[in-house]
Amino acid sequence: MFFPILKKMTKFGFDEQLYNKLDIWLGTRGASDAKYLSPVKFSKDVNIAEEAAIAMFAAGTLSEFGILRAKLCVRCPICDYSARVFYQLGEIPRSLVICDACEAEVLAHPENVRVWFELAKSPEDYQYNGSLFEKSKGNSFSFEDYDYGLCPEGLKKSPNHLIRRLASNI
């Protein structure tokens, strides 16, 4: 396994087949791909339900795993570039941001926000100590505002749940 810590996903209701698919998929991403991971692409690549993929990615951001980090990209509607990137909902200003690429003023509105994930850990960050897997270095992440609930209840929520939460916070 690339990320043995994923075995703990069983306590969130994910079976071994699902977390093995996630492990292989994450472990085989190239460096540039690892910065813009999509649960929708993962679901299509490994043929699982989108809702399950979203819930797995959300679980991967929990401090218990710390493997993934959600990133919120404010997309510029003029040049289609990620004008600004934020890692917490509270970081997104409730006003205009300036696009780094074309210098257009972009409203940080839910319609302009795309959610991506990036690897926060590499397989080398985990070591096996004989009976349990431990983090060997680095800090874990918690993305408090990204809450689909946990499986299986979280699988019932719409993939647009985060965007609706964004809309209520902006």
Secondary structure, 3 states (H helix, E strand, C coil): CCCHHHHHHHHHCCCHHHHHHHHHHHHCCCCCHHHCECHHHHHHHHCCCHHHHHHHHHHHCCCCCCCEEEEEEEECCCCCCEEEEECCHHHCCCCEEECCCCCCEEECCHHHEEEEEEECCCHHHEEECCCCEEECCCCCCCCCCCCCCCCCHHHHCCCCHHHHHHHHHC
